[in-house]
Every structure is written in structure tokens, then in C-alpha cells.
Amino acid sequence: MPKMNLSHFEAALLFALFTSVVMGVVTKRTDRDRLHYGVYTFVCFVVALFGIGWLMYFGHG
Amino acid sequence: MAKEKEPKQPAAPFGVWAPAVGLAWLIPGGGHLLLKRTGRGVLLMLAITGMFLCGLMMRGAMFQPQSGDILTILINTGGFIGDLASGILYLLSVWLGYAQPDVAGHVHDYGTKFLVTAGLLNVLAMVDTFEIASGKKD
């Protein structure tokens, strides 16, 4: 099995992508709502990623 | 005015939902495919299997239940249940000898989380399968 070497950012983006797909598929009742919710979840992940990243940067001093 | 409570629907018989939920555990997305939700089943299969394979390629560690203090028990037993929830993906990787020790490094760490999360996402897929099979959802 090949080895994967990702940065924190790449791994977190990949995590957000897979999780958003599943969250979108299982939570809503119409395809349109599923797509919207999947994209919304992905955007939330990315915003949290940057937000918490900056918070840690400033918190670290 | 308080809304009147809707009458509770009787629970669906075990034989109706159990095969679909069992298949959903064994093969991620399999329950949806059995219930003829092909598009959603394929998406779930790709996402959960993709996440698990990424976890393996990052050389994530599998959890084993351990005794000790309460935190150790919780983390390791919870992680083991999460790993096990991936169904055939977990069983195959263990049967084929995947035994990565828990080593330091952010890639390994992410890999471990990917493996557990794949199982937890499969639990969500199983719940969705249950709701479809028991008629609570389209």
C-alpha cells in the first residue's frame, strides 16, 4: 500500500471533504437540500480550520 | 396553543430493517444500495471507503480495548468501536495483517483519526438506512 504524506492543511481538507459528503447524504430529504447542506458543512469546516488556526497562532504568542 | 402530539407510529418489525442495517455495517453504502437508493449508496461507499483507505495510507493505528484509568478505557474502547464500525474494511485490513504501531507524527495521527471517523460516518449511514427501511424517511 502506498504511503501518503500530507500537510496538516491537506489532511484537514480531505477530512472535511469526506465528512461533508456523508453529512450531506444522510441528513436532508431532497437532493437539492443535500447538496446545499454538504457544501455548507464543507465551508464551515474550512472557516473553522482557518479560524482555529489563527487562534492557535495568536494564542501561542 | 400547544400543538397536539402526533400519534406514535409502531416500530417497524426487526426483519424489515435488520438485513439492510446489517449490510450497511458490513459494506459502507450497501444498505442504501439494497434499498435501491443507488446514488446515495455509491456516494456513501466512495466517501467512507476513501476515508478509510486514506487512513491506511497515512499509516494510522487501529485501537485495541485497554484497561487502566477511565480516560484510557474510554479512548481505546471508543476508538475500537469506531474502527469496528467500518465493517468489512476493518475486518479485511486486520485479517490481511495490518498492524501499525502508534507512532508520533501528524500524518500518523491524522491517519488514526481518519480510520475511526470512517467507522463513525458508517454509523450515520446505518442510522439513515434504518430510517429508510423502517419507513421514517424516503
N, CA and C atoms of all chains as a GROMACS GRO file, in nm:
protein
  597
    1MET      N    1   0.085  -0.120   0.000
    1MET     CA    2   0.000   0.000   0.000
    1MET      C    3   0.088   0.125   0.000
    2PRO      N    4   0.066   0.217  -0.094
    2PRO     CA    5   0.149   0.339  -0.099
    2PRO      C    6   0.130   0.424   0.026
    3LYS      N    7   0.233   0.499   0.056
    3LYS     CA    8   0.225   0.584   0.175
    3LYS      C    9   0.185   0.725   0.133
    4MET      N   10   0.103   0.787   0.214
    4MET     CA   11   0.053   0.920   0.184
    4MET      C   12   0.117   1.019   0.281
    5ASN      N   13   0.174   1.125   0.228
    5ASN     CA   14   0.236   1.224   0.316
    5ASN      C   15   0.169   1.358   0.292
    6LEU      N   16   0.083   1.397   0.381
    6LEU     CA   17   0.008   1.522   0.362
    6LEU      C   18   0.045   1.622   0.470
    7SER      N   19   0.028   1.750   0.436
    7SER     CA   20   0.045   1.854   0.538
    7SER      C   21  -0.080   1.856   0.625
    8HIS      N   22  -0.076   1.930   0.735
    8HIS     CA   23  -0.193   1.945   0.822
    8HIS      C   24  -0.312   1.996   0.740
    9PHE      N   25  -0.284   2.097   0.659
    9PHE     CA   26  -0.392   2.161   0.584
    9PHE      C   27  -0.456   2.064   0.484
   10GLU      N   28  -0.373   1.992   0.409
   10GLU     CA   29  -0.426   1.896   0.310
   10GLU      C   30  -0.507   1.787   0.378
   11ALA      N   31  -0.454   1.734   0.489
   11ALA     CA   32  -0.526   1.627   0.560
   11ALA      C   33  -0.659   1.678   0.613
   12ALA      N   34  -0.659   1.799   0.668
   12ALA     CA   35  -0.783   1.854   0.724
   12ALA      C   36  -0.885   1.881   0.613
   13LEU      N   37  -0.836   1.926   0.496
   13LEU     CA   38  -0.929   1.950   0.383
   13LEU      C   39  -0.991   1.819   0.335
   14LEU      N   40  -0.908   1.715   0.327
   14LEU     CA   41  -0.956   1.583   0.284
   14LEU      C   42  -1.060   1.530   0.383
   15PHE      N   43  -1.031   1.549   0.511
   15PHE     CA   44  -1.123   1.508   0.617
   15PHE      C   45  -1.256   1.581   0.601
   16ALA      N   46  -1.247   1.714   0.578
   16ALA     CA   47  -1.369   1.795   0.562
   16ALA      C   48  -1.450   1.748   0.442
   17LEU      N   49  -1.380   1.714   0.334
   17LEU     CA   50  -1.449   1.672   0.211
   17LEU      C   51  -1.529   1.544   0.234
   18PHE      N   52  -1.463   1.441   0.286
   18PHE     CA   53  -1.531   1.312   0.306
   18PHE      C   54  -1.646   1.327   0.406
   19THR      N   55  -1.620   1.399   0.514
   19THR     CA   56  -1.725   1.414   0.617
   19THR      C   57  -1.844   1.491   0.562
   20SER      N   58  -1.818   1.596   0.484
   20SER     CA   59  -1.928   1.677   0.428
   20SER      C   60  -2.015   1.595   0.334
   21VAL      N   61  -1.951   1.510   0.254
   21VAL     CA   62  -2.029   1.426   0.162
   21VAL      C   63  -2.128   1.341   0.240
   22VAL      N   64  -2.077   1.273   0.345
   22VAL     CA   65  -2.165   1.184   0.423
   22VAL      C   66  -2.272   1.264   0.496
   23MET      N   67  -2.232   1.377   0.555
   23MET     CA   68  -2.331   1.459   0.627
   23MET      C   69  -2.440   1.506   0.531
   24GLY      N   70  -2.401   1.545   0.412
   24GLY     CA   71  -2.499   1.590   0.313
   24GLY      C   72  -2.593   1.479   0.274
   25VAL      N   73  -2.538   1.358   0.253
   25VAL     CA   74  -2.621   1.247   0.204
   25VAL      C   75  -2.722   1.202   0.311
   26VAL      N   76  -2.679   1.195   0.439
   26VAL     CA   77  -2.767   1.132   0.538
   26VAL      C   78  -2.864   1.227   0.609
   27THR      N   79  -2.842   1.360   0.597
   27THR     CA   80  -2.923   1.446   0.684
   27THR      C   81  -3.051   1.500   0.619
   28LYS      N   82  -3.050   1.530   0.492
   28LYS     CA   83  -3.164   1.601   0.432
   28LYS      C   84  -3.251   1.507   0.348
   29ARG      N   85  -3.363   1.563   0.303
   29ARG     CA   86  -3.462   1.478   0.236
   29ARG      C   87  -3.470   1.495   0.085
   30THR      N   88  -3.420   1.606   0.032
   30THR     CA   89  -3.420   1.622  -0.114
   30THR      C   90  -3.276   1.639  -0.162
   31ASP      N   91  -3.252   1.606  -0.290
   31ASP     CA   92  -3.115   1.613  -0.343
   31ASP      C   93  -3.061   1.756  -0.336
   32ARG      N   94  -3.148   1.852  -0.362
   32ARG     CA   95  -3.106   1.993  -0.359
   32ARG      C   96  -3.061   2.033  -0.218
   33ASP      N   97  -3.141   1.992  -0.118
   33ASP     CA   98  -3.105   2.023   0.022
   33ASP      C   99  -2.976   1.951   0.062
   34ARG      N  100  -2.961   1.828   0.011
   34ARG     CA  101  -2.840   1.751   0.045
   34ARG      C  102  -2.716   1.821  -0.008
   35LEU      N  103  -2.726   1.867  -0.135
   35LEU     CA  104  -2.612   1.936  -0.196
   35LEU      C  105  -2.580   2.064  -0.117
   36HIS      N  106  -2.684   2.139  -0.087
   36HIS     CA  107  -2.664   2.264  -0.012
   36HIS      C  108  -2.600   2.237   0.123
   37TYR      N  109  -2.652   2.136   0.193
   37TYR     CA  110  -2.601   2.108   0.327
   37TYR      C  111  -2.457   2.056   0.321
   38GLY      N  112  -2.427   1.974   0.219
   38GLY     CA  113  -2.290   1.923   0.204
   38GLY      C  114  -2.193   2.037   0.181
   39VAL      N  115  -2.228   2.130   0.093
   39VAL     CA  116  -2.141   2.245   0.065
   39VAL      C  117  -2.130   2.333   0.190
   40TYR      N  118  -2.243   2.354   0.258
   40TYR     CA  119  -2.244   2.436   0.379
   40TYR      C  120  -2.152   2.375   0.485
   41THR      N  121  -2.161   2.244   0.504
   41THR     CA  122  -2.077   2.177   0.604
   41THR      C  123  -1.929   2.192   0.568
   42PHE      N  124  -1.898   2.176   0.438
   42PHE     CA  125  -1.759   2.187   0.394
   42PHE      C  126  -1.706   2.328   0.421
   43VAL      N  127  -1.787   2.429   0.388
   43VAL     CA  128  -1.745   2.568   0.410
   43VAL      C  129  -1.724   2.593   0.560
   44CYS      N  130  -1.814   2.540   0.644
   44CYS     CA  131  -1.800   2.555   0.789
   44CYS      C  132  -1.668   2.494   0.837
   45PHE      N  133  -1.635   2.376   0.785
   45PHE     CA  134  -1.509   2.311   0.822
   45PHE      C  135  -1.391   2.401   0.787
   46VAL      N  136  -1.393   2.456   0.665
   46VAL     CA  137  -1.280   2.536   0.619
   46VAL      C  138  -1.269   2.664   0.701
   47VAL      N  139  -1.384   2.728   0.729
   47VAL     CA  140  -1.382   2.850   0.811
   47VAL      C  141  -1.327   2.818   0.950
   48ALA      N  142  -1.374   2.707   1.009
   48ALA     CA  143  -1.326   2.668   1.142
   48ALA      C  144  -1.176   2.639   1.138
   49LEU      N  145  -1.133   2.578   1.028
   49LEU     CA  146  -0.991   2.543   1.011
   49LEU      C  147  -0.904   2.668   1.017
   50PHE      N  148  -0.944   2.769   0.940
   50PHE     CA  149  -0.867   2.894   0.939
   50PHE      C  150  -0.881   2.968   1.072
   51GLY      N  151  -1.004   2.972   1.124
   51GLY     CA  152  -1.031   3.044   1.249
   51GLY      C  153  -0.949   2.986   1.364
   52ILE      N  154  -0.957   2.854   1.381
   52ILE     CA  155  -0.886   2.790   1.493
   52ILE      C  156  -0.734   2.797   1.468
   53GLY      N  157  -0.694   2.790   1.340
   53GLY     CA  158  -0.553   2.803   1.306
   53GLY      C  159  -0.496   2.937   1.351
   54TRP      N  160  -0.568   3.045   1.320
   54TRP     CA  161  -0.522   3.179   1.360
   54TRP      C  162  -0.526   3.195   1.512
   55LEU      N  163  -0.631   3.136   1.574
   55LEU     CA  164  -0.644   3.143   1.720
   55LEU      C  165  -0.522   3.077   1.787
   56MET      N  166  -0.481   2.964   1.733
   56MET     CA  167  -0.365   2.895   1.791
   56MET      C  168  -0.238   2.976   1.767
   57TYR      N  169  -0.232   3.039   1.649
   57TYR     CA  170  -0.114   3.120   1.615
   57TYR      C  171  -0.100   3.235   1.714
   58PHE      N  172  -0.211   3.306   1.740
   58PHE     CA  173  -0.205   3.420   1.833
   58PHE      C  174  -0.191   3.373   1.977
   59GLY      N  175  -0.257   3.261   2.008
   59GLY     CA  176  -0.250   3.209   2.144
   59GLY      C  177  -0.110   3.161   2.181
   60HIS      N  178  -0.037   3.120   2.080
   60HIS     CA  179   0.097   3.067   2.104
   60HIS      C  180   0.194   3.178   2.142
   61GLY      N  181   0.166   3.302   2.104
   61GLY     CA  182   0.248   3.415   2.144
   61GLY      C  183   0.364   3.445   2.049
   62MET      N  184  -5.129   2.818   2.178
   62MET     CA  185  -5.182   2.681   2.191
   62MET      C  186  -5.072   2.577   2.166
   63ALA      N  187  -5.067   2.484   2.254
   63ALA     CA  188  -4.967   2.378   2.233
   63ALA      C  189  -5.014   2.288   2.119
   64LYS      N  190  -4.916   2.246   2.040
   64LYS     CA  191  -4.950   2.157   1.928
   64LYS      C  192  -4.988   2.021   1.982
   65GLU      N  193  -5.086   1.961   1.916
   65GLU     CA  194  -5.123   1.826   1.958
   65GLU      C  195  -5.016   1.729   1.916
   66LYS      N  196  -4.988   1.634   2.005
   66LYS     CA  197  -4.885   1.535   1.973
   66LYS      C  198  -4.935   1.443   1.863
   67GLU      N  199  -4.846   1.418   1.763
   67GLU     CA  200  -4.884   1.321   1.659
   67GLU      C  201  -4.880   1.181   1.720
   68PRO      N  202  -4.973   1.096   1.678
   68PRO     CA  203  -4.970   0.960   1.732
   68PRO      C  204  -4.841   0.889   1.692
   69LYS      N  205  -4.783   0.816   1.788
   69LYS     CA  206  -4.657   0.746   1.761
   69LYS      C  207  -4.679   0.632   1.664
   70GLN      N  208  -4.590   0.624   1.562
   70GLN     CA  209  -4.601   0.512   1.470
   70GLN      C  210  -4.544   0.387   1.536
   71PRO      N  211  -4.605   0.273   1.510
   71PRO     CA  212  -4.549   0.150   1.568
   71PRO      C  213  -4.412   0.122   1.507
   72ALA      N  214  -4.324   0.063   1.589
   72ALA     CA  215  -4.189   0.034   1.540
   72ALA      C  216  -4.194  -0.071   1.430
   73ALA      N  217  -4.109  -0.053   1.330
   73ALA     CA  218  -4.105  -0.149   1.219
   73ALA      C  219  -4.050  -0.281   1.270
   74PRO      N  220  -4.100  -0.393   1.216
   74PRO     CA  221  -4.051  -0.523   1.264
   74PRO      C  222  -3.902  -0.542   1.234
   75PHE      N  223  -3.837  -0.616   1.320
   75PHE     CA  224  -3.692  -0.638   1.312
   75PHE      C  225  -3.651  -0.692   1.174
   76GLY      N  226  -3.732  -0.784   1.123
   76GLY     CA  227  -3.697  -0.848   0.996
   76GLY      C  228  -3.698  -0.752   0.878
   77VAL      N  229  -3.764  -0.637   0.894
   77VAL     CA  230  -3.772  -0.542   0.783
   77VAL      C  231  -3.643  -0.462   0.769
   78TRP      N  232  -3.591  -0.416   0.883
   78TRP     CA  233  -3.474  -0.328   0.875
   78TRP      C  234  -3.341  -0.397   0.902
   79ALA      N  235  -3.344  -0.509   0.972
   79ALA     CA  236  -3.217  -0.572   1.014
   79ALA      C  237  -3.125  -0.611   0.897
   80PRO      N  238  -3.178  -0.673   0.790
   80PRO     CA  239  -3.085  -0.708   0.680
   80PRO      C  240  -3.018  -0.586   0.618
   81ALA      N  241  -3.096  -0.479   0.599
   81ALA     CA  242  -3.039  -0.359   0.538
   81ALA      C  243  -2.935  -0.294   0.629
   82VAL      N  244  -2.967  -0.287   0.760
   82VAL     CA  245  -2.872  -0.225   0.854
   82VAL      C  246  -2.747  -0.312   0.868
   83GLY      N  247  -2.767  -0.444   0.869
   83GLY     CA  248  -2.652  -0.536   0.876
   83GLY      C  249  -2.561  -0.519   0.756
   84LEU      N  250  -2.622  -0.510   0.638
   84LEU     CA  251  -2.543  -0.492   0.516
   84LEU      C  252  -2.474  -0.355   0.516
   85ALA      N  253  -2.545  -0.255   0.571
   85ALA     CA  254  -2.487  -0.120   0.579
   85ALA      C  255  -2.363  -0.119   0.667
   86TRP      N  256  -2.364  -0.202   0.774
   86TRP     CA  257  -2.245  -0.210   0.858
   86TRP      C  258  -2.132  -0.281   0.782
   87LEU      N  259  -2.167  -0.396   0.721
   87LEU     CA  260  -2.063  -0.478   0.658
   87LEU      C  261  -2.002  -0.406   0.538
   88ILE      N  262  -2.085  -0.349   0.452
   88ILE     CA  263  -2.036  -0.280   0.333
   88ILE      C  264  -2.086  -0.136   0.338
   89PRO      N  265  -1.997  -0.039   0.362
   89PRO     CA  266  -2.045   0.101   0.367
   89PRO      C  267  -2.121   0.139   0.240
   90GLY      N  268  -2.244   0.188   0.257
   90GLY     CA  269  -2.329   0.223   0.143
   90GLY      C  270  -2.413   0.106   0.093
   91GLY      N  271  -2.383  -0.014   0.143
   91GLY     CA  272  -2.453  -0.136   0.097
   91GLY      C  273  -2.601  -0.134   0.133
   92GLY      N  274  -2.633  -0.080   0.249
   92GLY     CA  275  -2.774  -0.075   0.291
   92GLY      C  276  -2.856   0.010   0.197
   93HIS      N  277  -2.800   0.125   0.155
   93HIS     CA  278  -2.871   0.212   0.062
   93HIS      C  279  -2.887   0.143  -0.073
   94LEU      N  280  -2.784   0.071  -0.116
   94LEU     CA  281  -2.793   0.001  -0.244
   94LEU      C  282  -2.902  -0.107  -0.238
   95LEU      N  283  -2.909  -0.177  -0.124
   95LEU     CA  284  -3.012  -0.280  -0.107
   95LEU      C  285  -3.152  -0.220  -0.113
   96LEU      N  286  -3.164  -0.097  -0.060
   96LEU     CA  287  -3.295  -0.032  -0.058
   96LEU      C  288  -3.320   0.051  -0.185
   97LYS      N  289  -3.235   0.030  -0.286
   97LYS     CA  290  -3.250   0.094  -0.418
   97LYS      C  291  -3.228   0.246  -0.415
   98ARG      N  292  -3.145   0.292  -0.320
   98ARG     CA  293  -3.101   0.432  -0.320
   98ARG      C  294  -2.959   0.433  -0.376
   99THR      N  295  -2.951   0.406  -0.508
   99THR     CA  296  -2.820   0.380  -0.568
   99THR      C  297  -2.724   0.498  -0.558
  100GLY      N  298  -2.770   0.617  -0.598
  100GLY     CA  299  -2.683   0.734  -0.599
  100GLY      C  300  -2.625   0.763  -0.462
  101ARG      N  301  -2.710   0.764  -0.362
  101ARG     CA  302  -2.665   0.793  -0.225
  101ARG      C  303  -2.575   0.681  -0.174
  102GLY      N  304  -2.612   0.557  -0.210
  102GLY     CA  305  -2.530   0.443  -0.166
  102GLY      C  306  -2.388   0.451  -0.222
  103VAL      N  307  -2.377   0.487  -0.352
  103VAL     CA  308  -2.245   0.496  -0.414
  103VAL      C  309  -2.165   0.610  -0.351
  104LEU      N  310  -2.230   0.723  -0.326
  104LEU     CA  311  -2.161   0.837  -0.262
  104LEU      C  312  -2.108   0.798  -0.124
  105LEU      N  313  -2.194   0.731  -0.046
  105LEU     CA  314  -2.151   0.689   0.089
  105LEU      C  315  -2.035   0.591   0.080
  106MET      N  316  -2.046   0.497  -0.014
  106MET     CA  317  -1.941   0.397  -0.031
  106MET      C  318  -1.808   0.464  -0.065
  107LEU      N  319  -1.813   0.558  -0.161
  107LEU     CA  320  -1.690   0.626  -0.203
  107LEU      C  321  -1.631   0.709  -0.089
  108ALA      N  322  -1.717   0.783  -0.018
  108ALA     CA  323  -1.666   0.872   0.087
  108ALA      C  324  -1.608   0.791   0.204
  109ILE      N  325  -1.682   0.689   0.250
  109ILE     CA  326  -1.636   0.614   0.368
  109ILE      C  327  -1.515   0.528   0.334
  110THR      N  328  -1.522   0.459   0.218
  110THR     CA  329  -1.407   0.377   0.178
  110THR      C  330  -1.286   0.465   0.151
  111GLY      N  331  -1.308   0.580   0.087
  111GLY     CA  332  -1.199   0.674   0.059
  111GLY      C  333  -1.134   0.720   0.188
  112MET      N  334  -1.216   0.751   0.285
  112MET     CA  335  -1.160   0.797   0.413
  112MET      C  336  -1.079   0.686   0.480
  113PHE      N  337  -1.133   0.566   0.479
  113PHE     CA  338  -1.063   0.452   0.542
  113PHE      C  339  -0.930   0.426   0.471
  114LEU      N  340  -0.932   0.426   0.336
  114LEU     CA  341  -0.809   0.399   0.261
  114LEU      C  342  -0.705   0.507   0.285
  115CYS      N  343  -0.749   0.633   0.291
  115CYS     CA  344  -0.656   0.742   0.323
  115CYS      C  345  -0.593   0.718   0.460
  116GLY      N  346  -0.676   0.673   0.556
  116GLY     CA  347  -0.626   0.643   0.690
  116GLY      C  348  -0.520   0.535   0.687
  117LEU      N  349  -0.543   0.432   0.604
  117LEU     CA  350  -0.444   0.324   0.592
  117LEU      C  351  -0.316   0.376   0.527
  118MET      N  352  -0.332   0.460   0.422
  118MET     CA  353  -0.213   0.510   0.351
  118MET      C  354  -0.134   0.609   0.436
  119MET      N  355  -0.202   0.669   0.535
  119MET     CA  356  -0.129   0.758   0.628
  119MET      C  357  -0.071   0.676   0.744
  120ARG      N  358  -0.089   0.545   0.737
  120ARG     CA  359  -0.038   0.453   0.840
  120ARG      C  360  -0.094   0.486   0.980
  121GLY      N  361  -0.227   0.505   0.982
  121GLY     CA  362  -0.294   0.529   1.110
  121GLY      C  363  -0.297   0.401   1.192
  122ALA      N  364  -0.308   0.416   1.322
  122ALA     CA  365  -0.311   0.298   1.411
  122ALA      C  366  -0.455   0.259   1.440
  123MET      N  367  -0.476   0.127   1.458
  123MET     CA  368  -0.607   0.076   1.499
  123MET      C  369  -0.608   0.069   1.652
  124PHE      N  370  -0.723   0.101   1.710
  124PHE     CA  371  -0.735   0.095   1.856
  124PHE      C  372  -0.763  -0.047   1.903
  125GLN      N  373  -0.717  -0.080   2.020
  125GLN     CA  374  -0.749  -0.206   2.088
  125GLN      C  375  -0.800  -0.170   2.228
  126PRO      N  376  -0.907  -0.236   2.274
  126PRO     CA  377  -0.955  -0.205   2.410
  126PRO      C  378  -0.844  -0.228   2.512
  127GLN      N  379  -0.829  -0.135   2.604
  127GLN     CA  380  -0.725  -0.148   2.707
  127GLN      C  381  -0.783  -0.116   2.843
  128SER      N  382  -0.725  -0.176   2.945
  128SER     CA  383  -0.768  -0.142   3.081
  128SER      C  384  -0.671  -0.038   3.138
  129GLY      N  385  -0.711   0.026   3.244
  129GLY     CA  386  -0.629   0.130   3.306
  129GLY      C  387  -0.719   0.236   3.364
  130ASP      N  388  -0.676   0.362   3.355
  130ASP     CA  389  -0.762   0.468   3.408
  130ASP      C  390  -0.880   0.492   3.313
  131ILE      N  391  -0.978   0.567   3.361
  131ILE     CA  392  -1.106   0.581   3.289
  131ILE      C  393  -1.086   0.642   3.150
  132LEU      N  394  -0.992   0.736   3.138
  132LEU     CA  395  -0.968   0.801   3.010
  132LEU      C  396  -0.910   0.702   2.908
  133THR      N  397  -0.817   0.620   2.955
  133THR     CA  398  -0.757   0.518   2.868
  133THR      C  399  -0.864   0.420   2.819
  134ILE      N  400  -0.950   0.378   2.911
  134ILE     CA  401  -1.056   0.283   2.875
  134ILE      C  402  -1.149   0.347   2.773
  135LEU      N  403  -1.190   0.473   2.801
  135LEU     CA  404  -1.285   0.542   2.712
  135LEU      C  405  -1.227   0.561   2.571
  136ILE      N  406  -1.104   0.612   2.565
  136ILE     CA  407  -1.043   0.642   2.435
  136ILE      C  408  -1.023   0.514   2.355
  137ASN      N  409  -0.966   0.412   2.418
  137ASN     CA  410  -0.932   0.291   2.343
  137ASN      C  411  -1.054   0.208   2.307
  138THR      N  412  -1.150   0.198   2.400
  138THR     CA  413  -1.271   0.121   2.369
  138THR      C  414  -1.354   0.195   2.264
  139GLY      N  415  -1.368   0.327   2.283
  139GLY     CA  416  -1.443   0.406   2.185
  139GLY      C  417  -1.378   0.401   2.048
  140GLY      N  418  -1.245   0.412   2.045
  140GLY     CA  419  -1.173   0.404   1.918
  140GLY      C  420  -1.189   0.268   1.853
  141PHE      N  421  -1.185   0.162   1.935
  141PHE     CA  422  -1.202   0.027   1.882
  141PHE      C  423  -1.341   0.010   1.819
  142ILE      N  424  -1.443   0.062   1.889
  142ILE     CA  425  -1.580   0.053   1.835
  142ILE      C  426  -1.589   0.132   1.703
  143GLY      N  427  -1.525   0.252   1.701
  143GLY     CA  428  -1.523   0.332   1.578
  143GLY      C  429  -1.456   0.258   1.464
  144ASP      N  430  -1.342   0.195   1.492
  144ASP     CA  431  -1.273   0.117   1.388
  144ASP      C  432  -1.360   0.002   1.338
  145LEU      N  433  -1.420  -0.068   1.435
  145LEU     CA  434  -1.501  -0.186   1.403
  145LEU      C  435  -1.624  -0.150   1.318
  146ALA      N  436  -1.673  -0.027   1.335
  146ALA     CA  437  -1.794   0.015   1.263
  146ALA      C  438  -1.771   0.028   1.114
  147SER      N  439  -1.647   0.020   1.070
  147SER     CA  440  -1.621   0.027   0.924
  147SER      C  441  -1.654  -0.104   0.854
  148GLY      N  442  -1.688  -0.208   0.931
  148GLY     CA  443  -1.732  -0.334   0.872
  148GLY      C  444  -1.619  -0.408   0.802
  149ILE      N  445  -1.645  -0.445   0.677
  149ILE     CA  446  -1.552  -0.530   0.602
  149ILE      C  447  -1.416  -0.463   0.583
  150LEU      N  448  -1.414  -0.330   0.579
  150LEU     CA  449  -1.288  -0.259   0.560
  150LEU      C  450  -1.194  -0.287   0.679
  151TYR      N  451  -1.251  -0.280   0.799
  151TYR     CA  452  -1.172  -0.308   0.920
  151TYR      C  453  -1.133  -0.455   0.924
  152LEU      N  454  -1.233  -0.542   0.901
  152LEU     CA  455  -1.206  -0.686   0.912
  152LEU      C  456  -1.098  -0.728   0.812
  153LEU      N  457  -1.109  -0.680   0.688
  153LEU     CA  458  -1.011  -0.717   0.585
  153LEU      C  459  -0.871  -0.669   0.622
  154SER      N  460  -0.863  -0.544   0.667
  154SER     CA  461  -0.729  -0.490   0.695
  154SER      C  462  -0.665  -0.566   0.812
  155VAL      N  463  -0.746  -0.606   0.910
  155VAL     CA  464  -0.689  -0.683   1.022
  155VAL      C  465  -0.653  -0.824   0.976
  156TRP      N  466  -0.742  -0.886   0.899
  156TRP     CA  467  -0.715  -1.022   0.851
  156TRP      C  468  -0.591  -1.025   0.760
  157LEU      N  469  -0.569  -0.918   0.686
  157LEU     CA  470  -0.454  -0.915   0.594
  157LEU      C  471  -0.327  -0.868   0.666
  158GLY      N  472  -0.336  -0.852   0.796
  158GLY     CA  473  -0.216  -0.828   0.875
  158GLY      C  474  -0.179  -0.683   0.897
  159TYR      N  475  -0.270  -0.591   0.878
  159TYR     CA  476  -0.237  -0.450   0.905
  159TYR      C  477  -0.226  -0.431   1.056
  160ALA      N  478  -0.109  -0.395   1.102
  160ALA     CA  479  -0.088  -0.373   1.245
  160ALA      C  480   0.012  -0.261   1.263
  161GLN      N  481  -0.034  -0.140   1.245
  161GLN     CA  482   0.055  -0.025   1.255
  161GLN      C  483   0.067   0.018   1.401
  162PRO      N  484   0.189   0.023   1.454
  162PRO     CA  485   0.201   0.074   1.592
  162PRO      C  486   0.173   0.224   1.596
  163ASP      N  487   0.132   0.269   1.713
  163ASP     CA  488   0.100   0.412   1.731
  163ASP      C  489   0.231   0.490   1.745
  164VAL      N  490   0.270   0.561   1.640
  164VAL     CA  491   0.395   0.636   1.645
  164VAL      C  492   0.367   0.787   1.637
  165ALA      N  493   0.467   0.864   1.675
  165ALA     CA  494   0.450   1.010   1.675
  165ALA      C  495   0.453   1.063   1.531
  166GLY      N  496   0.388   1.174   1.510
  166GLY     CA  497   0.389   1.236   1.376
  166GLY      C  498   0.248   1.274   1.335
  167HIS      N  499   0.236   1.391   1.272
  167HIS     CA  500   0.100   1.438   1.244
  167HIS      C  501   0.030   1.354   1.138
  168VAL      N  502   0.105   1.296   1.044
  168VAL     CA  503   0.040   1.215   0.939
  168VAL      C  504  -0.020   1.088   1.000
  169HIS      N  505   0.057   1.020   1.086
  169HIS     CA  506   0.005   0.901   1.154
  169HIS      C  507  -0.118   0.936   1.238
  170ASP      N  508  -0.108   1.049   1.304
  170ASP     CA  509  -0.217   1.094   1.390
  170ASP      C  510  -0.345   1.116   1.310
  171TYR      N  511  -0.330   1.186   1.198
  171TYR     CA  512  -0.446   1.206   1.110
  171TYR      C  513  -0.499   1.072   1.059
  172GLY      N  514  -0.406   0.983   1.026
  172GLY     CA  515  -0.447   0.851   0.976
  172GLY      C  516  -0.534   0.779   1.076
  173THR      N  517  -0.493   0.782   1.204
  173THR     CA  518  -0.571   0.717   1.309
  173THR      C  519  -0.711   0.778   1.317
  174LYS      N  520  -0.718   0.910   1.307
  174LYS     CA  521  -0.848   0.978   1.313
  174LYS      C  522  -0.932   0.947   1.189
  175PHE      N  523  -0.869   0.936   1.074
  175PHE     CA  524  -0.942   0.901   0.952
  175PHE      C  525  -1.006   0.762   0.966
  176LEU      N  526  -0.929   0.668   1.022
  176LEU     CA  527  -0.980   0.531   1.036
  176LEU      C  528  -1.101   0.528   1.129
  177VAL      N  529  -1.092   0.598   1.242
  177VAL     CA  530  -1.204   0.598   1.337
  177VAL      C  531  -1.323   0.672   1.277
  178THR      N  532  -1.296   0.786   1.212
  178THR     CA  533  -1.408   0.865   1.158
  178THR      C  534  -1.479   0.792   1.046
  179ALA      N  535  -1.406   0.714   0.968
  179ALA     CA  536  -1.472   0.635   0.862
  179ALA      C  537  -1.579   0.546   0.925
  180GLY      N  538  -1.544   0.484   1.039
  180GLY     CA  539  -1.641   0.399   1.109
  180GLY      C  540  -1.758   0.479   1.163
  181LEU      N  541  -1.729   0.597   1.219
  181LEU     CA  542  -1.838   0.678   1.275
  181LEU      C  543  -1.931   0.729   1.164
  182LEU      N  544  -1.873   0.762   1.049
  182LEU     CA  545  -1.958   0.804   0.936
  182LEU      C  546  -2.044   0.686   0.890
  183ASN      N  547  -1.986   0.565   0.899
  183ASN     CA  548  -2.066   0.448   0.862
  183ASN      C  549  -2.182   0.426   0.959
  184VAL      N  550  -2.162   0.465   1.086
  184VAL     CA  551  -2.273   0.457   1.182
  184VAL      C  552  -2.386   0.550   1.137
  185LEU      N  553  -2.350   0.671   1.091
  185LEU     CA  554  -2.453   0.764   1.041
  185LEU      C  555  -2.526   0.702   0.922
  186ALA      N  556  -2.449   0.638   0.833
  186ALA     CA  557  -2.511   0.573   0.716
  186ALA      C  558  -2.605   0.460   0.761
  187MET      N  559  -2.565   0.389   0.868
  187MET     CA  560  -2.651   0.280   0.918
  187MET      C  561  -2.781   0.336   0.976
  188VAL      N  562  -2.771   0.447   1.047
  188VAL     CA  563  -2.892   0.509   1.103
  188VAL      C  564  -2.985   0.554   0.990
  189ASP      N  565  -2.926   0.612   0.886
  189ASP     CA  566  -3.006   0.656   0.771
  189ASP      C  567  -3.073   0.536   0.704
  190THR      N  568  -2.999   0.427   0.691
  190THR     CA  569  -3.055   0.303   0.634
  190THR      C  570  -3.173   0.255   0.718
  191PHE      N  571  -3.156   0.260   0.850
  191PHE     CA  572  -3.264   0.217   0.940
  191PHE      C  573  -3.389   0.301   0.918
  192GLU      N  574  -3.368   0.433   0.907
  192GLU     CA  575  -3.484   0.522   0.890
  192GLU      C  576  -3.555   0.497   0.757
  193ILE      N  577  -3.476   0.471   0.652
  193ILE     CA  578  -3.538   0.442   0.522
  193ILE      C  579  -3.612   0.309   0.528
  194ALA      N  580  -3.544   0.207   0.582
  194ALA     CA  581  -3.603   0.072   0.584
  194ALA      C  582  -3.729   0.067   0.670
  195SER      N  583  -3.732   0.146   0.778
  195SER     CA  584  -3.849   0.141   0.866
  195SER      C  585  -3.956   0.242   0.826
  196GLY      N  586  -3.935   0.310   0.713
  196GLY     CA  587  -4.038   0.398   0.657
  196GLY      C  588  -4.046   0.536   0.719
  197LYS      N  589  -3.946   0.573   0.801
  197LYS     CA  590  -3.948   0.704   0.864
  197LYS      C  591  -3.895   0.812   0.770
  198LYS      N  592  -3.833   0.769   0.660
  198LYS     CA  593  -3.769   0.862   0.568
  198LYS      C  594  -3.786   0.806   0.428
  199ASP      N  595  -3.784   0.894   0.328
  199ASP     CA  596  -3.797   0.847   0.189
  199ASP      C  597  -3.679   0.762   0.148
   0.00000   0.00000   0.00000
